[in-house]
Amino acid sequence: MLALPTRFTTPPAAATAALLAQMPDTVWRGNQMGSHRAVTTPSGFRALDRELPNGGWPASVLIELLLSQPGIGELRLLAPVIAELTQAKKTVILMAPPHIPFAAALAELGIDLTHILLVEAEKPADRIWAIEQTLKSASFGALLCWLPQCRADHLRRLQLAAGGCEGLTFVLRPVNAQHESSPAPLRMVCRPAPSGQLSVEVIKRRGPVQSQPVILPLSVPAVLDQPFAERIRISQVTQVTQITHLPVAPTHAVDRTPFSATAARYRTALPA
């Protein structure tokens, strides 16, 4: 029979620090911020970067943005990083947004529209399939996917797929999903705040619990202050300008009926 020790000794502080230094991405103190192995990208908001591990958006993982409702400023929140990526000629994919983004406003925020790819997918299963194919390509700068409906096993599959790419992966879900379990290492609740600002509360991260939400001032494009008729005219001009830069005879290779229909509509929309 083995004799159990009567006393347990606490390892010296230096030994504990040395052990934690060897495993910075998997172990951290509860009152300290953890770290991500992947390189992070600054969010464009200093107050938010102070709340993020490694001071920015982490790549190779899911980043969940839980919205009180679509259109509260999520694109303006991500506009700084989208602008940086598109200006570096990296593709940013918008997967099944609930509303068509206003191209003129995005351009005014510094986003290069020639490197924005909009993907339509109506059914939840088609969205998951399209997201997985995108993550397997590993050739994008950022992926923004709106998932109003998503099972926990789907999120686990996406988290595993995101680990194999170097891009940023944002999953935008309803705020009531905050009470559901999620494999995403970074989860944030976004709500509108007074004066056009956005309240961002980090509910899950590699570090201590956030004491209070961060209130971020979001840039408002000047085109949004113009009359609605003028917005429509500017939007049409912007879309025509982008279409003229597209190939005259694009090719499409898809193996699903809804995607084929979308591609057919796109071909008929091109100028002769």
Residue, then its C-alpha position, 0 to 999 in steps of 0.5 A: m500500500l502506498a503512503l499518501p503524503t501528509r503535506f502538499t507543498t506549493p511550487p515556488a512562484a518562479a517555477t509556476a511562472a516558468l511553467l506558464a511561459q512554456m504553455p502560453d496558449t493553453v494555460w493562463r492565470g484567471n486574473q490575467m489575459g491569455s494569448h493566441r498562438a496566431v497573429t492578431t490584427p488590431s481592431g481599429f479601436r484602442a479601447l477594444d484592443r485592450e480587452l482582446p487577448n494579444g491586443g487584436w482580432p485573433a486568426s484561425v479561430l471563430i469570433e462570435l459577434l452576438l447582435s441584438q438585431p442586424g444592422i446595429g453597426e456590425l459592419r462599421l465595427l469591422a470596417p477598419v480591419i476590412a479596409e486594411l485587408t482589402q487595401a492589401k488586396k486580400t479578399v473579404i467574404l460576406m456570407a449571407p448578410p440579411h441585408i444588401p450592404f450599401a456599397a457607397a457607404l462601404a467605399e467611404l469607410g475606406i473599403d476596396l469593393t473590388h476585393i469584397l465577395l458577396v455570397e448568397a445562401e438561403k438555407p442553413a445547410d447551404r450556409i454551413w457548406a459554403i462556410e466550410q468550403t471557404l475555410k478550406s480554401a485558406s485564401f481569404g483575408a476575412l470571412l463574415c458569416w451571418l448564422p441566425q440558426c446554427r447547431a452546436d455541432h456545426l459550430r464545432r465543425l467550423q471551429l476545427a475548419a477555422g484552425g487550418c486557415e490564417g484568415l479572420t472568421f467572424v460569426l454573427r448570431p442573434v444575442n439570445a445565443q449567448h446562453e448556448s455553449s459555443p467552441a468559439p474562444l472569443r464571444m462578444v455581445c453587441r448592442p446599440a448605444p446612444s449617439g450612434q455608438l455601439s456597446v461591446e461586451v466580451i462574454k468569453r475570452r482567454g482571460p478575466v471576466q470583463s467588468q463592463p461593456v466598451i462603448l465604441p464611437l462608430s464612423v458614420p459615412a457622410v452618404l448616409d446623411q443624404p436624402f434617400a433618393e440621392r443614396i439610391r442614385i449613388s448606390q446605382v452608380t457605384q454598382v455599375t462602376q464595379i460591374t464594368h470591372l468584372p470579366v465579360a464572360p465569367t465562368h461559374a462552377v457550382d454543384r448545388t441548385p440554389f447556387s446555380a440559380t444565383a450564378a444565373r441571375y448574376r450572369t443576366a445582370l452583366p452588361a452585354 
